[in-house]
Amino acid sequence: MQTIKIGLIREDKIPVDRRVAFLPEQLNTLLAEYPKAEFFIQKSPVRAVPDNVYEDHGFPVVDTVDHCDILFGIKEVPPANLIEGKTYFFFSHTIKQQPYNQKLIRTALAKKITLIDYECLVDEKGARVVAFGQYAGLVGAYNGVRAWGIRNKSFDLKPAFECEHVAKLKKELPKVTFPANTKILITGTGRVAKGAKEILDWLEMREVSAEAYRTQTFNTPVFAMLRSADYHQHKDGNAWDSNHWHHNPEEYVSTFEQYIGVTDMLIACAYWNPKAPVLFTKERMQAPDFKISIIADVTCDIDGSIPSTLRPTTITEPYYDYDPRTHSEVEAFSNDKHITIMAVDNLPCELPTDASCDFGEQLEAAVLPALLGTADKAILERATITKNGKLGAHFQYLAEYAGVTPITAEVE
């Protein structure tokens, strides 16, 4: 029986990422399910699971994974580190034609690499099957709540990354207190938003409808989750059509104005299409009735839907203040007239072991049967950005960005 050698690569992108595609216990399960597979672990000084733990489970820890057929990472692999002819799984951040990763996709083509992007692994209906979104929302909301305590000098939560695990993070939450009628708004209803909701549910905050949120006062803290339809409308006043919205966001305008004067904290979790309207403008943020004092921008789109997201922040320094009068960054928590911004762009890294465990389970359930078993391989084909020096069939729109002529790619 011919074996398939699979490597878990070291994360070399800076800032470092401590997550991993599979925990040792998960690899043991995969070995039992797919006996033709062999797993090798590339040495890493930063991985959340130390090298010796993999060794204790019987997996070779090696300096290089050049001998492996398939390589699993998390973040982008630096172009110089890509190994010719291999199959890679990682988040490439190329499908929106990101300029900073243009060299990555061109190198993958030149080295005839099969690049499969986690973000593009979707089922027949187009729903993603693997993601870290829940942990991004969970940690992002926690960071927003922590900012409230610091800004108002009302409670002091341990940073999420010092908690290490969700269970320890939850133990911090009894410290939290909010005044009556505090209102927190979550945009989105997907995995990221549901992760944010977990924090507010653990705080036993009351969830209310979008209409009640914007029109009523309450004697307890409340929150609402907004669907796209709750803060957008068609320019011509046409009835809401979710499918039309997703395919034609440029034909819509924002109606977020109705929430600005009643919201204390915004947790932005909704995916934003650059063709869609922004939530509000920097000029609107200057108005006296702009009540939002904390924005936890989990989406972290620079120059995106939230104009105060000027840059990503870091795990160790997650906050800065935004001065709406000058449209500039100032020191965090320096003035109550400023707006506190949380824009960490790698939030799941604050709980790397738990996030990795969940991610590995998703890969095992939805992807490994196609990769190593007999399941339909269409899920892999839909996510294959490059193969044999050509763009995948679903990514011909990247031709100019990738520096190639559009052609029909080989798809097995």
C-alpha positions as CSV (number, residue, x, y, z in Angstrom):
1,M,0.0,0.0,0.0
2,Q,1.5,3.3,-1.1
3,T,1.7,5.8,1.8
4,I,0.8,9.5,1.6
5,K,3.2,11.6,3.6
6,I,1.6,14.6,5.3
7,G,3.4,17.4,7.1
8,L,2.3,20.0,9.6
9,I,4.5,23.0,8.7
10,R,6.0,25.6,11.0
11,E,4.3,29.0,10.8
12,D,6.9,31.4,9.5
13,K,4.8,34.5,8.8
14,I,5.5,37.5,11.1
15,P,3.8,38.1,13.5
16,V,3.9,34.5,14.5
17,D,0.9,32.3,14.7
18,R,0.7,29.6,17.3
19,R,-2.2,27.6,15.8
20,V,-1.9,24.3,14.0
21,A,-4.2,22.3,11.7
22,F,-4.3,19.2,13.9
23,L,-3.6,18.3,17.5
24,P,-1.8,15.1,18.3
25,E,-4.9,13.3,19.5
26,Q,-6.6,14.2,16.2
27,L,-3.7,12.8,14.2
28,N,-4.1,9.5,16.1
29,T,-7.7,9.4,15.0
30,L,-6.8,10.1,11.4
31,L,-4.2,7.3,11.4
32,A,-6.9,4.9,12.5
33,E,-9.3,6.1,9.8
34,Y,-6.7,6.4,7.0
35,P,-3.9,3.8,7.5
36,K,-2.1,4.8,4.3
37,A,-1.3,8.3,5.8
38,E,1.9,9.2,7.6
39,F,2.3,12.4,9.5
40,F,5.4,14.5,10.1
41,I,5.7,17.6,12.3
42,Q,8.1,20.4,11.4
43,K,9.9,21.7,14.4
44,S,8.5,24.9,15.7
45,P,9.4,27.0,18.8
46,V,6.1,28.9,18.8
47,R,3.4,26.3,18.2
48,A,0.7,26.1,20.9
49,V,1.4,22.3,21.1
50,P,5.1,21.8,21.8
51,D,7.1,19.5,19.6
52,N,7.7,17.0,22.4
53,V,3.9,16.4,22.8
54,Y,3.7,15.3,19.2
55,E,6.7,13.0,19.8
56,D,5.1,11.6,22.9
57,H,2.2,10.6,20.6
58,G,4.6,8.8,18.3
59,F,4.8,11.4,15.5
60,P,8.3,12.3,14.0
61,V,9.4,15.8,14.6
62,V,11.6,16.9,11.7
63,D,13.6,19.9,10.5
64,T,12.2,19.9,7.0
65,V,9.1,18.5,5.4
66,D,10.5,18.3,1.8
67,H,9.8,14.6,1.7
68,C,6.1,15.1,2.3
69,D,3.4,15.1,-0.4
70,I,0.8,17.3,1.4
71,L,1.5,20.2,3.7
72,F,-0.9,21.8,6.2
73,G,-0.3,25.3,7.6
74,I,-2.5,28.1,8.8
75,K,-1.3,31.5,7.6
76,E,0.4,32.4,4.3
77,V,3.6,30.6,3.6
78,P,6.4,33.1,2.7
79,P,7.0,32.7,-1.0
80,A,10.7,31.8,-0.5
81,N,9.6,28.9,1.7
82,L,7.3,27.3,-0.8
83,I,8.5,23.8,-1.9
84,E,8.1,23.1,-5.6
85,G,5.5,20.6,-6.6
86,K,3.8,20.2,-3.2
87,T,0.2,20.4,-2.3
88,Y,-0.5,23.1,0.4
89,F,-3.4,23.9,2.6
90,F,-3.4,27.3,4.2
91,F,-5.2,30.7,4.2
92,S,-3.6,32.4,1.2
93,H,-5.5,35.7,1.3
94,T,-5.3,36.0,-2.5
95,I,-8.9,35.6,-3.6
96,K,-9.6,39.3,-3.2
97,Q,-6.4,40.1,-5.2
98,Q,-4.7,41.4,-2.1
99,P,-1.6,43.3,-3.3
100,Y,0.6,42.1,-0.4
101,N,0.2,38.4,-1.5
102,Q,0.6,38.9,-5.3
103,K,4.1,37.4,-5.0
104,L,2.7,34.4,-3.2
105,I,0.3,33.4,-5.9
106,R,2.8,34.0,-8.7
107,T,5.4,31.9,-6.8
108,A,2.9,29.1,-6.3
109,L,2.3,29.1,-10.1
110,A,6.0,29.2,-11.0
111,K,6.7,26.3,-8.6
112,K,3.7,24.3,-9.9
113,I,2.2,24.1,-6.4
114,T,-1.3,22.9,-5.7
115,L,-2.6,25.6,-3.4
116,I,-5.9,24.8,-1.7
117,D,-7.3,27.7,0.3
118,Y,-9.2,26.9,3.5
119,E,-11.4,30.0,2.9
120,C,-12.6,28.4,-0.3
121,L,-13.5,25.0,1.0
122,V,-17.3,25.1,0.6
123,D,-20.1,22.6,0.3
124,E,-22.5,22.3,-2.7
125,K,-24.5,25.3,-1.4
126,G,-21.4,27.5,-1.1
127,A,-21.3,27.4,2.7
128,R,-17.8,27.3,4.2
129,V,-16.9,24.0,6.0
130,V,-13.8,25.1,7.9
131,A,-13.1,28.4,9.6
132,F,-11.8,30.0,12.8
133,G,-14.7,32.5,12.7
134,Q,-16.3,31.4,16.0
135,Y,-13.1,32.1,17.9
136,A,-12.6,35.4,16.2
137,G,-16.0,36.6,17.3
138,L,-15.6,35.2,20.8
139,V,-12.3,36.8,21.5
140,G,-13.2,40.0,19.7
141,A,-16.3,40.4,21.8
142,Y,-14.3,39.6,25.0
143,N,-11.8,42.3,24.0
144,G,-14.6,44.8,23.5
145,V,-16.0,44.0,26.9
146,R,-12.6,44.3,28.4
147,A,-12.2,47.7,26.8
148,W,-15.4,48.8,28.5
149,G,-14.0,48.0,31.9
150,I,-10.7,49.8,31.2
151,R,-12.4,52.8,29.7
152,N,-15.0,53.2,32.4
153,K,-12.7,52.0,35.2
154,S,-15.5,49.6,36.2
155,F,-13.8,46.2,36.1
156,D,-10.5,44.6,35.0
157,L,-10.5,41.5,32.9
158,K,-7.4,39.4,32.2
159,P,-6.3,39.6,28.5
160,A,-7.7,36.7,26.5
161,F,-4.3,35.4,25.5
162,E,-3.3,35.1,29.2
163,C,-6.4,33.0,29.8
164,E,-5.1,30.4,27.3
165,H,-8.4,28.4,27.1
166,V,-12.0,29.3,26.8
167,A,-12.8,27.7,30.2
168,K,-10.4,30.2,31.9
169,L,-11.7,33.1,29.9
170,K,-15.3,32.3,31.1
171,K,-14.1,32.5,34.7
172,E,-13.2,36.2,34.1
173,L,-16.7,37.2,33.1
174,P,-18.4,37.4,36.6
175,K,-16.3,40.6,37.1
176,V,-18.3,42.3,34.3
177,T,-20.9,44.9,35.2
178,F,-22.8,47.2,32.8
179,P,-25.2,50.1,33.7
180,A,-28.9,49.6,33.0
181,N,-29.9,50.2,29.3
182,T,-26.3,49.7,28.0
183,K,-26.8,48.6,24.4
184,I,-24.3,46.5,22.5
185,L,-24.8,45.9,18.7
186,I,-23.5,42.9,16.8
187,T,-23.5,43.1,13.0
188,G,-23.8,39.7,11.3
189,T,-25.4,36.4,12.0
190,G,-22.7,34.0,10.8
191,R,-20.0,32.1,12.7
192,V,-18.1,35.2,13.7
193,A,-21.3,36.9,15.1
194,K,-22.4,33.7,16.9
195,G,-19.0,33.6,18.5
196,A,-19.5,37.2,19.8
197,K,-22.9,36.3,20.9
198,E,-21.5,33.5,23.1
199,I,-19.7,36.1,25.3
200,L,-22.9,38.2,25.7
201,D,-24.9,35.0,26.5
202,W,-22.4,34.0,29.1
203,L,-22.8,37.5,30.6
204,E,-26.5,36.7,30.7
205,M,-27.3,39.9,28.7
206,R,-30.8,40.0,27.2
207,E,-31.1,39.8,23.5
208,V,-33.7,42.0,21.8
209,S,-35.0,42.5,18.3
210,A,-33.5,45.2,16.1
211,E,-36.7,47.2,16.3
212,A,-36.9,47.0,20.1
213,Y,-33.2,47.9,20.3
214,R,-33.5,51.1,18.4
215,T,-36.9,52.2,19.8
216,Q,-37.0,51.1,23.5
217,T,-35.2,51.7,26.7
218,F,-34.5,48.9,29.2
219,N,-33.7,48.5,32.9
220,T,-31.0,45.9,32.0
221,P,-28.1,45.7,29.5
222,V,-29.3,44.4,26.1
223,F,-27.8,43.5,22.8
224,A,-29.1,42.9,19.3
225,M,-27.8,41.0,16.3
226,L,-28.3,42.7,12.9
227,R,-29.0,40.9,9.6
228,S,-27.9,42.7,6.5
229,A,-31.6,43.6,5.9
230,D,-31.7,45.4,9.3
231,Y,-29.2,48.1,8.1
232,H,-29.4,48.2,4.3
233,Q,-32.0,48.9,1.8
234,H,-32.2,49.0,-2.0
235,K,-31.6,52.4,-3.5
236,D,-34.9,52.3,-5.3
237,G,-36.8,51.0,-2.3
238,N,-37.3,47.5,-3.7
239,A,-38.3,44.7,-1.4
240,W,-35.4,43.0,0.4
241,D,-33.9,40.1,-1.5
242,S,-30.9,38.4,0.2
243,N,-29.7,36.8,-3.0
244,H,-29.8,40.1,-4.9
245,W,-28.0,41.8,-2.0
246,H,-25.2,39.4,-2.0
247,H,-24.7,39.6,-5.8
248,N,-25.3,43.4,-6.2
249,P,-24.3,45.2,-2.9
250,E,-23.4,48.3,-4.9
251,E,-27.2,48.9,-5.5
252,Y,-27.8,49.3,-1.7
253,V,-27.5,52.1,0.8
254,S,-26.7,51.9,4.5
255,T,-29.5,52.5,7.0
256,F,-27.2,52.1,10.0
257,E,-28.0,55.7,11.0
258,Q,-31.0,54.5,13.0
259,Y,-28.6,52.7,15.5
260,I,-25.9,55.3,15.9
261,G,-27.6,57.4,18.6
262,V,-28.6,54.4,20.8
263,T,-25.5,52.1,20.6
264,D,-22.8,52.1,23.3
265,M,-20.6,49.4,21.9
266,L,-20.4,48.0,18.3
267,I,-19.0,44.6,17.6
268,A,-18.6,44.4,13.9
269,C,-18.7,40.8,12.7
270,A,-20.4,40.9,9.3
271,Y,-18.4,40.2,6.1
272,W,-18.0,43.4,4.1
273,N,-17.9,43.5,0.3
274,P,-15.9,46.5,-0.9
275,K,-18.8,47.2,-3.3
276,A,-21.2,47.6,-0.4
277,P,-21.9,50.8,1.5
278,V,-20.0,51.7,4.6
279,L,-21.8,51.7,7.9
280,F,-21.1,55.4,8.5
281,T,-18.6,58.0,7.5
282,K,-15.8,59.7,9.4
283,E,-17.9,63.0,9.2
284,R,-20.8,61.3,10.9
285,M,-18.5,60.2,13.7
286,Q,-17.9,63.9,14.5
287,A,-21.5,64.6,15.4
288,P,-22.4,65.1,19.0
289,D,-25.1,62.4,18.9
290,F,-22.7,59.7,17.7
291,K,-23.0,57.6,20.9
292,I,-20.7,54.6,20.1
293,S,-17.7,54.8,22.4
294,I,-16.2,51.4,21.7
295,I,-15.9,49.6,18.4
296,A,-14.6,46.0,18.4
297,D,-13.9,45.6,14.7
298,V,-13.6,41.9,14.4
299,T,-13.7,42.1,10.6
300,C,-10.7,44.5,10.6
301,D,-11.1,45.9,7.1
302,I,-8.7,48.7,6.7
303,D,-10.4,51.6,4.8
304,G,-13.5,49.4,4.9
305,S,-17.0,49.8,6.4
306,I,-15.7,51.5,9.6
307,P,-13.6,54.6,8.9
308,S,-12.0,54.5,12.4
309,T,-10.2,51.2,11.7
310,L,-7.0,52.8,10.6
311,R,-4.7,49.8,11.1
312,P,-4.7,46.4,12.7
313,T,-3.8,46.1,16.3
314,T,-1.9,43.4,18.1
315,I,-2.7,40.8,20.7
316,T,-0.5,42.4,23.3
317,E,-1.6,46.0,22.4
318,P,-5.2,45.5,21.1
319,Y,-6.5,49.1,21.5
320,Y,-6.1,52.6,20.3
321,D,-8.3,55.6,20.5
322,Y,-9.7,57.4,17.5
323,D,-10.1,61.1,17.6
324,P,-13.1,61.9,15.2
325,R,-12.2,65.6,15.1
326,T,-8.8,64.9,13.4
327,H,-9.5,61.4,11.9
328,S,-6.4,60.2,13.6
329,E,-5.1,57.6,16.1
330,V,-4.3,58.7,19.6
331,E,-3.3,56.9,22.8
332,A,-5.8,54.3,24.0
333,F,-8.2,55.4,26.8
334,S,-6.8,58.9,26.8
335,N,-10.0,61.0,26.5
336,D,-13.7,60.1,26.9
337,K,-14.3,62.2,23.8
338,H,-12.4,59.7,21.7
339,I,-13.7,56.3,20.4
340,T,-11.8,53.2,21.6
341,I,-11.0,50.8,18.7
342,M,-10.1,47.1,18.9
343,A,-8.9,45.8,15.6
344,V,-6.8,42.7,16.3
345,D,-6.6,40.8,12.9
346,N,-5.6,37.4,14.3
347,L,-8.0,37.0,17.2
348,P,-8.2,33.2,17.3
349,C,-4.4,33.2,18.1
350,E,-5.3,34.4,21.6
351,L,-6.8,30.9,22.3
352,P,-4.7,28.9,19.9
353,T,-5.1,25.4,21.4
354,D,-8.9,25.5,21.6
355,A,-9.2,27.2,18.2
356,S,-6.9,24.5,16.6
357,C,-8.9,21.7,18.2
358,D,-12.1,23.0,16.7
359,F,-10.4,23.6,13.3
360,G,-9.0,20.1,13.2
361,E,-12.4,18.6,13.9
362,Q,-13.8,20.5,11.0
363,L,-11.1,19.3,8.7
364,E,-11.5,15.7,9.8
365,A,-15.3,15.8,9.2
366,A,-15.5,17.8,5.9
367,V,-12.1,17.7,4.1
368,L,-10.1,14.6,4.9
369,P,-12.7,12.1,3.5
370,A,-12.1,13.8,0.1
371,L,-8.4,14.1,0.5
372,L,-7.6,10.6,1.9
373,G,-10.8,8.7,1.5
374,T,-13.3,7.9,-1.3
375,A,-15.6,11.0,-0.9
376,D,-16.3,13.3,-3.8
377,K,-13.3,15.5,-4.4
378,A,-15.3,18.4,-5.8
379,I,-14.9,20.2,-2.5
380,L,-11.1,20.2,-3.1
381,E,-11.5,21.3,-6.7
382,R,-13.6,24.3,-5.7
383,A,-10.8,25.5,-3.4
384,T,-7.8,24.8,-5.6
385,I,-6.4,28.2,-6.6
386,T,-3.3,26.9,-8.4
387,K,-2.3,23.6,-9.8
388,N,0.4,22.5,-12.3
389,G,1.3,26.1,-13.0
390,K,-2.2,27.1,-13.9
391,L,-5.1,28.8,-12.1
392,G,-7.9,26.6,-10.8
393,A,-11.1,26.6,-12.8
394,H,-12.9,28.7,-10.2
395,F,-10.1,31.3,-10.0
396,Q,-9.6,32.4,-13.6
397,Y,-10.7,35.9,-12.6
398,L,-7.3,36.2,-10.8
399,A,-5.4,35.9,-14.1
400,E,-4.2,39.5,-14.4
401,Y,-3.3,39.6,-10.7
402,A,-1.4,36.3,-11.0
403,G,0.4,37.3,-14.2
404,V,-1.0,34.6,-16.4
405,T,-3.3,34.2,-19.4
406,P,-6.8,33.1,-18.5
407,I,-7.3,29.5,-19.5
408,T,-9.4,26.5,-18.4
409,A,-7.4,24.9,-15.6
410,E,-6.9,21.2,-15.1
411,V,-9.4,20.0,-12.6
412,E,-9.6,16.3,-11.7
